[in-house]
Amino acid sequence: MTIIMRSVLLCAALVAAGPGLAQTGDYPNRNVRVIVPFPAGGPTDVVARLLTQKLSERFGHQFYVENISGAGGNLGMGQAARAPGDGYTILFVSSSYVLNPGLYAKIPYEPGKDLLSVTKAATSPNGLFVNPTVIPAKSVTELVDLLRANPGKYTFASPGIGTTPHLSSEMFKLTFKLDFALAPFAGGAPSIQSVVAGHTPICFQAIPPATPLVRDGKLRALAVTDKKRSPALPDVPTLDELGIKDQEAETMQGVLVPGGTPKAIIALLQSEIARIVALPDVSAKLLAIGLEPLGMPTAEFDADNMREIARWKKVVTDAKIPLIGG
């Protein structure tokens, strides 16, 4: 998305929110809890801390991050869904929000009811990464050949069950009829650490935490899961351009609030977050780690969530992945 287009979207959001902003009173008049349903250091945590710092500066009250990880993000999302809808609990989510309805037999929230859309702050495709000291492959073809020659020997790490990197691994496995184990971790940071340490030397992973490790030579990037190359890894081909179709997957960074939160507060948060991600310093930081700043309007984000929930349910069904807890 171009800078001009982001500016147009921001202006439209501010105009649309205008009448509602007057109804927010003195919100916020105290500190605001921001739940991140993953451990510290992962992409969602990084984005949340960057944006909460700016929100704190803007409103004069502390927006503080609370990491509540586990069950593919369900623990933190469930706590947010049960919180009062008063604007003093905000939830930063990754794509597990739209994946878990299709992966789990039961989830602790109903999208669009218990949790309401605010904005998609940023997004990133996933990447296929290997530890270069353990995995000699320098291309996707070489990796597939290595895995076929050594069935059951290697393990893919993922940020957890119910994440797009997890399902990217499953789709990759099915596409090439490969035999490898999957090791889910409680977030992007421990997953990447395990790959760097060589314990689980291969992974699909959101690009942001992997980018500096690729630059330092600790990881090798083989492909990204998008139809266009990532600005953070411009020399890395997409799976699509390699002829490996229908593997697109993103790790979105979304903002939600508990059901019942006033529309005026949702409009205020959306407009402020859209303004923040368009700031030159914030936009540069996001782009540097492989995230595209968005600040998506609320209605568009809500519709996008519903489409993604339906899409990933179909992927889970087609891949014959057993429901967790079923």
N, C-alpha and C positions, 0 to 999 in steps of 0.2 A: 504494500500500500504506500503510495507516495505521500510526501509531507503535505502537499496541497490537499489531497483527499482526506488525510487525517484532520487537517484544519477545518475542512468543510463539515465533516462529521461532528467535530467538536462544537462548531458554531451552531449546527442544527440541534445538538443535544442541549446546549445552553438555552436556546430560544424555546425549545419544547418544555424545558424544566422550569422556565421563568415563573409562571403562575404558581407552581407548587412550592418554590423555594421560600415564598413569603409565609407559608404555612408551617415551616419547621420550627418556628419560635426561636428559643435559645439553644437548640440542638447544635452540637452536644454541650451539655453543661457539666459533664464529668467524664472520666476516662472511659474508653471504649475497648472492649475485649475483642481481639481478632484471632479466631481459631484457625490454625493450620493443621490439617489432619495427617501430617507427615513429620518426620524428624527434622531438626534444624540442619541446614546446609543443602537441602534439595532445592530444585527449581522453584517450587511453590513458596517455600520459606524465604528464599532469596528475594523473590518479587514482593512478597508480603512485607518484608522488613524495609525494602526500598520505598514502597508506597506508604506504609504506615508512618515512616519518618516525615514524609511530606504532608500527610494528613494531620499529624500532630502539630507541625509548624503552622499549617493553615488555620486550624481551629483553636489552638491554644490549650488543648487537652490531650493527654497521652492516649494514643492508639497503640496498644501493646499486644505483642504476639504471644499466644499460648499454643505450644505444640502438643497435640493430642493424637498420637499415632496408633495404628493397629487396625487389623481387619481390612486392609486395602483402603483405608481412609474412612471406613464406616463408623469407627468409634468417635472420631472428631465430628464427622458430619451428623451423627446421631445426637451428639451433645448440642450442636448448634440448632438442630431441628426442634429440640425440646426447650430451647432458651426463649425467654420472653421476646415478643416482636416489638421491641421498643427502640431499636436502633443502636443499642449498646452492646450487641453481639453481632459481629460480622464474620463471615466464613470465606476464606480463600481456598479454592479447590483446584484440583487438577482434573484430568479427564476421567478419573475414577468415578466422578459424579454421574457421568453419562454411561459408563461401562457397568457399574455395579448392579443396576436394575436388571441387566441381562445375565450377569454372572452369578449372582447370589439368589438362593431360594427365597430369602427374606432380607430386606434392608430396612434400616431404622428411619427412613424418611420417604416421603412421597414427593417427587420432583414437581414443582409448580404449586404445591400446597403447603407442605411443611417447610420447604426452602424455596425462596423466591429469587429470581434472577435480578442482578444489578447490572453487571457488565462483564464482558470478556476483556480483561486488561491487556493481555498479550498472548501470543501463541508461538509454538515452535514445532517443527517436524521432529521426529525421532531420528536417531542415527544408529547404524550398526558399527560397533566398536570392538576391537580385540586388543589384548595385551601383546605388544610386538615381541616381547622376549619369550613368550610361551607359544604364541600362534604365528607361524611363519607366513601365513597367507597375506598377500598384498592386494587382493581383489576379492569380490564376492564369489567369482568362479573358483578361485583357488581355495576359498574357505569351504565352499560346498564340496569340492573334491576331497579336502582334508576330512571333513565330517563323514562323508560316504566311505572313506577308506578306514575310518576308525569309529565304527558304530558304538554308541554308548560310552565313549571315552571322555567326551567333553561336556561341560555344563555352561548353560547360558544363565547369567544373572538377570534379574529384573527388579524394578523398584517395588514390586509387590503384586500379588494377585489382584486383579481389578484395575490394572493400569494399561494404557495403550502399548508400552513396551512389552508387557507380558503377552498381549494378544498379537503384537507384531512377531514375537518369537514363535507363537503357535502357528500363525499364517505361514511364516518362513519354513517351519518344520513340515507343514502339510504340503506346501508348494513343491518342495524338493524331496519329499518322502525321506526325511532325515531321522536319525536316531540320536537324540541328545537329551540330557536331563535339564530341568528348569529349576533354578533356585530363587525363590522369591525373598526379597529383603523388605524391611520396613521403611522404604523410602529410597530416593535417588542417591543420597550421599553414601549410605552403607553399601548400596549396590555397586556404585562406581569404585569405592574403596576396595571391594573384593576383587574386581576385575584388575585394578592396578596392582594389587598384591599377588595376582596370579592364581587365586583360589578358584575362581569361576571366571576363566579368562576371556569370555565372549559375552556381549550383551547388546540388546536394543535398549536405548536410553534416550531420554530427552537431551537435546544438545547442550543446554546451558552449563551443567556441571562438568561436562566432558570437554568443552572447548579449550580451556587452559591446559588440560592434561594432554590433549592432542598437540598443542603448540610446544609443550615441554617434551614431547616424544614418549610420554608414558602410556599413551593410547594411540592406536592407529584407527582412523575412520575409514570405513570401506564404502558406505553409502548412506543416503538420507531417505526417509520415507515420505517424499513429497514429489510433486510433478515439476517443481522448480528447485534449483540449488539454494542452499542456505547462504546468506551473506556472511555468516560466521565461518563457514567452511566452503568457500567458493570453488575449491579444487576437487571437492568430493562429489562424485556423480550421484544422481538419484536412482533408486531402484527402477523407476519407470523408464528412464533413459537407457538403462541396462537391459530393458526388455522384460523386466519382472513386474507384471502389471497387477493393479488392484491391491497394492500394499500400502496405500497412503494412510498415515496415522499421525495425529498431532498430539502434543501435550499442551493443552490449553491452560491458561491461568485465569480462572474465573472468580468473580466475587458474588456471593449470595448473602441473603439475610433470612432470619427465621420468618415463618408465616405470620401474618398479622402486622408486619412492619409497615408503617404509614407510607403511602405512595410518595408523599412529599420528601420523606427522608431517603427513599430509594432514588428519587430523581436527583436529590442533592449529592448523594454519594456517587452516582453515575457521572454527573457533570464534573465533579471534582477529580475523580479518578481519570476521566478522559482528558481533563486539563493537565493533570500531573504527568501522564505517560507521554503527552505531546511536548513537555518541557525539554529543551535541548539536552540538558545534562542527564535527565532520566532516560530519554529516548536513546541517547548514545550508549548508556550503560546496558540497556536492554538489548540493543542491536549487537553490542560487543560480545554478548554471551549467547547469541543466536535466537533471541526472542524478537518477534515483530510487535511493536506497540500497536494497540488497537483502540481501547476505550469504546467498545461497541455499544450502540444504543440498547437499552433494556429490552425492548420488544424484539429486536433482531436477535439478541443473545438468547432470549427465551425460546424463540422458534428454532434457533440453531441447536439448542439443547434437546428439544423434542425430536428433531431429525436424527441427531447423533445417538440418542437412546435407542431408537428403532433400528438404525443401521448396525450398531454393535450387537444388539440382540440377535439379529440375523447372522452376523459373523459367528457368534457363539454357537448358534443352532447348527449352522453349516459345518463348523469345525467339530461338532459333536463333543463340545466341552461340557463335562458334567457340572450341574449347578452346585455351587459351594453351599453346604449345609442342607442339601436336598435329600 
